[in-house]
Each structure stands twice: as C-alpha cells, then as structure tokens.
Amino acid sequence: MKAGSLSFIEVLATSIALIGPSMTPLLIAPYMYALAGNGTWLAYVFGGTMLVFVALCINQFARRSTGAGSMYQYVAEQLGAGAGAIGGWTLLWAYGFVATAVLGAMALFVGRLFDTIGVHVPPAAIVIVLAIIAWQAAYRGVQVSAIVMLVLEAISVAIIGLLVAIVLHAHGPSLDAKQLHVVGGFPGGVGFAIAFAVFSFVGFESATAFGAEAKQPLVTIPRAVIGSVLLATVFFVIATYAEIVGLGHAAQPLDKQQFPLQTLVAVYGLGYLAVPITIGAVFSAFSVCLACITTAGRIAYAMAEAKLLPPAFARIEPKHATPNVAVTVITGVTAAVALIALALGVAPIDIFDNCGTLSSFGFILIYMLIAIAAAVFCKRLGVLRALDVAISAVAVLLLLLAAVTLFYPVPAPPQRWFGYSFVAFVIGGFAWFRVRKATG
C-alpha cells in the first residue's frame, strides 16, 4: 500500500472490519444474554465506555508516532523489560484464544452450510483445513486484501443491519420497557458481561498499524481508534437490543439460541438472508483468525529478539520474510486447543464462548498496562497533564472492576477456573523471564 493512500474513512473502515462486528449478533449475543439478561445492551454501553478510555490512552502513542508498533513494545519501552514480558505473554494468551475461538465459530458456520446441502462434515476436519489455510497465508505473508475484507464485512454488517431495521420497525417506535430493567442472567452477570464484552471489540486498536499508509496519520489514526470503538458500540447496542425484542415471543429466549439471527430471519419471513449471513460470518471469522495468528507470530518474534522466547522464534523465512517458526507454533497451538476440546466433547459454540472468555483476561491486563504506560510516556516527554492522569486512572479503575467480575463465581464449572489459570500463566511467564535474565 502506498504512503498517504488511505483516508480517514478507509482507515476507520479497515479497523472496524478487523473487529469483525458480525460475530457479536451472530454468536456472542446469546452468551451475553445468558450472563446479563435484558441488561445485555447496557453491558455494551459500559464496555464501550471503558474501551473509549483505553483508546484515549493508546492515542497518546498514536498521535505522536507513525510507527506500527504493538502494545507489547509500548509496554516494554515505557515500563521496563519485566512489565514487557508480562505484556508479551498476556498478548500471546489473548490473541491465541481469540484465534481458537473463531476456529470454533468457523467450524460451526461451515458445518451449518454443509448441512443445508445434506452433507455432514466433522468439526475437527473443518478446523484442520481452516487452520492450514490460515497458516499458509500467515507463513507466506499473504494478507487478506483490505478491499475484499472490507467488502465482505460490509455486506455482512449491511445484511444484519437490514434485519435489525425490520425487527425494530415491526416493534414500533416505543422502547421495549422490559429492557429498561435488568432481568435474567445471574447475580453479578452484568459485570461479567461487561468484562466479556471486551471480546467483541478485539482489533479496535489495529488502526495504529496503518501509520505509513494513512493520510495525516497523527490525526487520522487517533480518530480511527476512537471512531471504531464508538461505531462498534452503537452497532452492538442496537443489534443486541433488536435481538432481544425480536426473540421476545420466540419459542426459545436468546440465550437458548445457537443461531439467533437465523431464527429471526425465519420469524420475519426473510429466509433468503440465512445463507448470506452465514457465508459473511465465515469470512469475517477467518479474517479475525488470520489477523490474530499473524499478530501473535510477530509478538513471539519480538519476544524472541528480547530473549524471552527461544531463538528459533526469531527465525525469518528467507523467501517470504516472515517469522515462520513463530507463526507455525502459534497456529499449531491454537488448532491443537480447538481439536483437543472437540475430542473431549466440547461443542464448537462452547469453544467459541469459553475461549472468548479466556481471551478477555489477557486483553484486560494488557489494556491496564497500556493505560499506565501512556501516563509514563507523557511524563517522559514532559507533556503530562492532569487530564492525562485522570484518563489513565479511569481506564485502569474500570478495567480493574471488569477484571474482578471475571473471578465472580459463575454457573458453568469450567469457567470458575479460567481466572486462576490465567494468573498461573502470567506468573509462569514472569518466572520464565526472571530465569532467562538470570542465565543471560
């Protein structure tokens, strides 16, 4: 892509496409409803507000530097090697589990497409094939075309938007009084849902990767970072609100729906939208999967350069100039997690939900570190204002509150151990850092 070739709208659209907003009304909404009931839309209001403060912290870097950078590098440069090590391991955890989650989602969607023609394909086979395709793309450095990605996601969002508009029109202009009260879910579920909502926004910070291509990057990129959060929040709030309204009189409530949008198109006589929605979801999920594998591979490469991982992870494939070992290991681990879960009888939809929850822990911690690093960065530049301190402090406080709710006892037994497994992983990563440092 040529320098100065991307306008603000193009950078914003690409950033939103990497969020993959289609995934929320398609798969995430039922899980959110199980947690927060009628407060689902409210959880997205609070979750979006929390990430606006995080975005403001990220913009402390974005409006002063046009480098692509990464959250790992920001943290390591501002908070030191120890915090950088924690940030690196945290990002590997976060992006790895997002990749695994969307592999589960794609197994679900592709399986459904085959079912429409009367062919059953084992989910494990779908995961293997899609993981190989994603690995080849990341290994060769072949990026999903920005134009194709934008078009596919735009079509998917447009179809979902049309369905949402039809549902809201049928309901009428009055507000759904039931959704003005938090009913359903379980005690503490709204807080848990706010924390899980982070999973829906993954990728909002990706606009920072377009520093070389954006016109007036020091202005364009910060606006795109904030804009992607705001637009995604509006879309999530309206879409989940409409789903709850539309399924209010359905045979099963939203949390019992495996394909809520498919139920809506059937209820409103729009069956011809079912297949296009599913196809759009597959491509959206694949884009997210590839982006996560590619990003995690480069983080692993940077960590190997800093001697936080074995030297093999810093190896560059000469023909394609990609960190082939890092990308291969990342892909293998994410696919293995999905395949082991399937072998243990975990359904693809549960892989998506559980891995999405696990990824939320990682993103919440790295966002906390970024908020702190932003204040340190401003202080070192001599431009720290009281407002900057307040923004960082609010971001950290909101993220801490979200993190606490993730340890709240939840109904599903496996999820009770998610938080502790993440803490053990981070402690193990930091211990590894200390050993590597001690041994030189």
C-alpha positions in Angstrom: 0.0 0.0 0.0 1.3 3.4 -1.0 2.2 6.1 1.6 -0.6 8.5 2.2 -3.1 6.4 0.2 -5.6 5.8 3.0 -8.1 8.4 4.0 -9.7 8.6 7.5 -12.8 6.7 6.3 -10.7 4.0 4.8 -8.5 3.5 7.9 -11.7 3.6 10.1 -13.4 1.0 7.9 -10.5 -1.3 7.9 -10.2 -1.1 11.7 -13.9 -1.9 12.1 -13.6 -4.8 9.7 -10.8 -6.3 11.8 -13.1 -6.1 14.8 -15.4 -8.4 13.0 -18.6 -6.9 14.3 -20.8 -9.6 12.7 -19.6 -12.0 15.3 -21.4 -10.3 18.1 -25.1 -10.6 17.0 -24.3 -14.0 15.4 -22.6 -15.8 18.3 -21.7 -13.5 21.2 -25.1 -12.1 22.0 -26.7 -15.4 23.3 -23.8 -15.8 25.7 -24.0 -12.2 26.8 -27.8 -12.6 27.4 -27.2 -15.7 29.5 -24.9 -13.6 31.7 -26.8 -10.3 31.8 -30.3 -11.0 30.6 -32.1 -7.8 29.5 -29.1 -5.8 30.6 -27.1 -7.1 27.6 -27.3 -3.8 25.7 -26.3 -1.9 28.9 -23.3 -4.1 29.2 -22.1 -3.0 25.8 -22.7 0.7 26.8 -20.4 0.3 29.8 -18.0 -1.9 27.9 -17.7 0.6 25.1 -17.3 3.4 27.5 -14.4 1.5 29.2 -12.7 1.0 25.9 -13.0 4.6 24.9 -10.7 5.5 27.9 -8.3 2.7 26.8 -8.4 4.1 23.2 -7.5 7.6 24.6 -4.5 6.0 26.3 -3.5 4.2 23.1 -3.8 7.5 21.2 -1.1 9.0 23.5 1.3 6.9 21.4 -0.6 7.1 18.1 -0.8 10.9 17.8 3.0 11.2 18.5 4.4 8.4 16.4 3.6 6.9 13.0 5.3 3.6 13.6 3.1 0.5 13.5 4.3 -0.6 17.0 2.4 -3.0 19.2 1.1 -2.9 22.7 3.9 -5.2 23.7 6.5 -2.7 22.5 4.7 0.2 24.1 4.7 -1.5 27.5 8.3 -2.8 27.3 9.7 0.6 26.3 7.8 2.6 29.0 7.5 0.2 31.9 10.6 -1.9 31.5 11.5 -5.4 30.5 9.6 -7.2 33.3 6.3 -5.5 32.5 7.1 -6.0 28.8 7.5 -9.8 29.5 4.1 -9.9 31.2 2.6 -7.9 28.4 4.1 -10.2 25.8 2.8 -13.4 27.4 -0.5 -11.8 28.0 -0.9 -10.8 24.3 0.1 -14.3 23.2 -2.6 -15.7 25.6 -5.2 -13.2 24.3 -4.6 -13.4 20.6 -4.1 -17.2 20.8 -7.5 -17.8 22.4 -9.3 -15.4 20.0 -7.8 -17.5 17.1 -9.0 -20.7 18.8 -12.5 -19.1 19.5 -13.0 -18.2 15.8 -11.8 -21.6 14.7 -14.7 -23.0 16.7 -17.0 -20.4 15.2 -16.0 -21.3 11.7 -16.4 -25.0 12.4 -20.0 -24.1 13.4 -20.7 -21.9 10.4 -19.1 -24.1 7.8 -20.8 -27.2 9.2 -24.1 -25.4 9.0 -23.5 -24.5 5.4 -22.8 -28.2 4.5 -25.9 -29.2 6.5 -28.0 -27.1 4.1 -26.9 -29.4 1.2 -27.3 -32.6 3.3 -23.6 -33.2 3.8 -22.1 -33.7 7.3 -18.5 -32.7 7.8 -16.9 -33.4 11.2 -16.0 -30.1 13.0 -12.4 -31.4 13.6 -11.9 -31.7 9.8 -13.1 -28.2 9.3 -10.8 -26.9 12.0 -7.8 -28.6 10.5 -8.5 -27.4 7.0 -9.1 -23.8 8.0 -6.1 -23.7 10.3 -3.9 -24.9 7.5 -5.2 -22.2 5.2 -4.7 -19.6 7.8 -1.2 -20.9 8.5 -0.2 -20.8 4.8 -1.5 -17.2 4.5 0.4 -16.1 7.6 3.5 -18.1 6.6 3.7 -16.6 3.1 2.9 -13.2 4.3 -0.2 -13.1 2.2 -2.5 -10.6 3.9 -6.2 -10.8 3.3 -6.9 -8.0 0.8 -8.1 -4.9 2.6 -10.7 -4.3 -0.2 -12.0 -7.9 0.0 -12.1 -7.8 3.8 -13.9 -4.6 3.8 -16.4 -5.6 1.2 -17.2 -8.9 2.8 -17.6 -7.5 6.3 -19.6 -4.5 4.9 -22.0 -6.9 3.2 -22.4 -9.0 6.3 -23.0 -6.0 8.5 -25.4 -4.5 6.0 -27.5 -7.7 5.9 -27.6 -7.8 9.7 -28.4 -4.1 9.8 -31.3 -4.7 7.4 -32.6 -7.5 9.6 -32.3 -5.3 12.7 -34.1 -2.4 11.0 -37.0 -4.8 10.0 -37.3 -6.1 13.6 -37.3 -2.6 15.1 -39.8 -1.3 12.5 -42.1 -4.2 13.4 -41.8 -3.4 17.1 -42.7 0.2 16.6 -41.1 3.4 17.9 -41.8 2.7 21.6 -38.9 1.5 23.7 -39.0 -2.1 25.0 -39.9 -1.5 28.6 -38.6 -4.9 29.6 -35.1 -3.9 28.6 -35.2 -0.9 30.9 -34.8 -3.3 33.8 -32.0 -5.8 34.3 -33.9 -9.1 34.4 -32.5 -12.5 33.7 -28.9 -13.7 33.8 -27.5 -14.3 37.3 -26.2 -12.2 40.2 -23.2 -10.3 39.0 -23.9 -11.3 35.5 -23.9 -7.8 34.1 -20.4 -7.2 35.4 -19.2 -10.4 33.9 -20.9 -9.5 30.6 -19.1 -6.1 30.6 -15.8 -7.9 31.0 -16.7 -10.4 28.3 -17.7 -7.6 26.0 -14.0 -6.8 25.5 -14.0 -9.9 23.3 -16.4 -8.2 20.9 -14.0 -5.2 20.4 -10.8 -7.1 19.8 -9.0 -5.3 16.9 -10.2 -1.8 17.6 -6.5 -0.7 18.1 -5.5 -2.1 14.7 -5.7 1.3 13.1 -2.3 2.0 14.7 -0.8 -0.4 12.1 -1.5 1.9 9.2 0.9 4.7 10.1 2.8 4.5 6.9 -0.3 4.4 4.6 -2.7 6.9 6.3 -3.0 10.5 5.2 -2.1 12.8 8.0 -1.5 9.7 10.3 -1.0 11.7 13.5 -4.6 12.9 13.1 -6.3 10.1 11.1 -5.2 7.2 13.2 -6.2 8.5 16.7 -9.6 9.4 15.2 -10.0 6.0 13.7 -9.1 4.3 17.0 -11.8 6.2 18.9 -14.2 6.1 16.0 -14.0 2.3 15.7 -14.9 1.9 19.4 -17.8 4.3 19.2 -19.3 2.8 16.0 -18.8 -0.7 17.2 -20.5 0.2 20.5 -23.5 1.7 18.7 -23.8 -1.4 16.4 -23.6 -3.8 19.3 -26.1 -1.9 21.5 -28.7 -1.7 18.7 -28.2 -5.2 17.4 -28.5 -6.9 20.8 -31.5 -4.7 21.7 -33.2 -5.7 18.5 -32.4 -9.4 19.0 -33.9 -9.4 22.5 -37.0 -7.6 21.1 -37.3 -9.9 18.1 -37.0 -13.1 20.0 -39.2 -11.9 22.9 -42.1 -14.2 21.7 -40.0 -16.9 20.2 -40.2 -20.5 21.4 -36.7 -20.1 23.0 -35.1 -17.0 24.5 -31.9 -15.5 23.1 -29.6 -17.4 25.5 -31.0 -20.7 24.2 -30.5 -19.8 20.5 -27.5 -21.2 18.8 -28.2 -19.2 15.6 -30.3 -16.3 16.8 -30.2 -14.4 13.5 -31.3 -17.5 11.6 -34.3 -17.7 14.0 -35.1 -14.0 13.3 -35.0 -14.4 9.5 -37.4 -17.4 9.8 -39.7 -15.5 12.2 -39.9 -12.5 9.9 -40.1 -14.4 6.6 -36.6 -13.5 5.4 -35.2 -17.0 4.9 -33.3 -15.9 1.8 -30.9 -14.0 4.1 -29.9 -17.0 6.1 -27.1 -18.3 3.8 -25.6 -14.9 3.0 -25.4 -14.1 6.7 -23.6 -17.4 7.4 -21.2 -17.0 4.5 -20.4 -13.5 5.6 -19.8 -14.8 9.1 -17.3 -17.4 7.9 -15.2 -14.8 6.0 -15.4 -12.4 9.0 -14.2 -15.0 11.4 -11.4 -16.1 9.0 -10.1 -12.5 8.8 -10.1 -12.3 12.6 -8.3 -15.7 12.9 -5.6 -14.7 10.4 -5.1 -11.3 11.9 -4.6 -12.9 15.4 -2.2 -15.6 14.1 -0.2 -13.0 12.2 -0.1 -10.6 15.1 0.7 -13.2 17.7 3.5 -14.6 15.5 5.1 -11.1 15.3 4.8 -10.7 19.1 6.5 -14.0 19.6 9.2 -12.9 17.2 9.8 -9.7 19.1 9.9 -11.6 22.4 12.5 -13.9 21.0 14.5 -10.9 19.9 14.4 -9.8 23.5 15.4 -13.3 24.6 12.1 -14.0 26.2 11.5 -17.0 23.9 13.9 -19.5 22.4 16.0 -18.1 19.5 14.1 -20.3 17.0 11.1 -18.0 17.3 13.2 -15.1 15.8 13.9 -17.1 12.7 12.9 -15.4 9.4 11.9 -17.4 6.4 14.2 -16.0 3.6 11.7 -16.3 0.7 8.7 -14.7 2.3 10.5 -12.7 5.1 8.0 -13.9 7.7 8.7 -15.3 11.2 7.8 -18.8 10.0 8.6 -20.7 13.2 6.6 -18.3 15.4 3.6 -18.4 13.0 3.8 -22.2 12.7 3.9 -22.7 16.5 1.1 -20.2 17.2 -1.1 -21.9 14.5 -0.3 -25.3 15.8 -1.1 -24.4 19.4 -4.4 -22.7 18.6 -5.6 -25.5 16.4 -4.5 -28.1 19.0 -6.6 -26.4 21.7 -9.6 -26.5 19.5 -9.1 -30.1 18.4 -8.5 -31.3 22.0 -11.7 -29.5 23.1 -13.6 -31.2 20.3 -12.1 -34.6 21.2 -13.3 -34.1 24.8 -16.8 -33.5 23.6 -16.9 -29.7 23.7 -19.3 -28.2 21.1 -17.9 -25.6 18.7 -20.2 -22.9 20.2 -18.8 -23.7 23.6 -15.2 -23.5 22.3 -16.1 -20.0 21.0 -17.7 -18.8 24.2 -15.1 -20.3 26.6 -12.0 -19.2 24.6 -13.6 -15.8 24.2 -13.9 -15.5 28.0 -10.3 -16.7 28.4 -9.1 -14.1 25.9 -10.8 -11.3 27.8 -8.5 -11.8 30.8 -5.5 -11.2 28.5 -6.9 -8.1 26.9 -8.0 -6.5 30.2 -4.5 -6.9 31.6 -2.7 -5.6 28.6 -5.1 -2.6 28.4 -4.3 -1.8 32.0 -0.5 -1.9 31.3 -1.1 0.4 28.2 -3.1 2.9 30.4 -0.2 3.1 32.8 2.4 3.2 30.1 0.6 6.1 28.4 1.0 8.2 31.5 4.6 7.3 31.9 5.2 8.1 28.2 3.7 11.6 28.6 5.7 12.3 31.7 8.9 11.3 29.9 8.1 13.7 27.1 7.3 16.4 29.6 3.7 16.8 28.3 1.8 15.1 31.1 -1.4 16.9 32.1 -3.8 16.4 34.9 -6.3 15.3 32.3 -3.9 12.6 31.0 -3.5 11.2 34.5 -7.3 11.2 35.0 -7.9 9.3 31.7 -5.3 6.7 32.6 -6.6 6.4 36.1 -10.2 6.0 35.0 -9.2 3.4 32.4 -7.3 1.4 35.0 -10.2 1.6 37.5 -12.8 0.5 35.0 -10.6 -2.4 33.8 -9.9 -3.5 37.4 -13.6 -3.6 38.1 -14.1 -5.7 35.0 -11.3 -8.0 36.0 -12.8 -8.5 39.4 -16.1 -9.6 37.9 -14.3 -12.3 35.8 -13.5 -14.1 39.1 -17.1 -13.9 40.3 -18.5 -17.5 40.7 -20.3 -18.3 37.5 -22.7 -21.2 36.8 -20.5 -23.1 34.4 -17.9 -25.1 36.4 -15.0 -24.8 33.9 -15.2 -21.0 33.9 -14.6 -20.9 37.6 -11.0 -21.9 36.9 -10.4 -19.5 33.9 -9.2 -16.6 36.0 -6.9 -18.8 38.1 -5.4 -20.4 35.0 -4.7 -17.0 33.5 -3.0 -15.8 36.7 -0.9 -19.0 36.8 0.1 -18.4 33.1 1.2 -14.9 33.8 3.1 -15.9 36.9 4.8 -18.7 34.9 5.7 -16.2 32.1 7.2 -13.8 34.6 9.2 -16.6 36.3 10.5 -17.6 32.9 11.6 -14.0 32.3 13.5 -14.0 35.6 15.2 -17.3 34.7 16.2 -16.0 31.3 17.5 -12.8 32.8 19.5 -14.7 35.5 21.1 -17.0 32.9 21.8 -14.3 30.5 
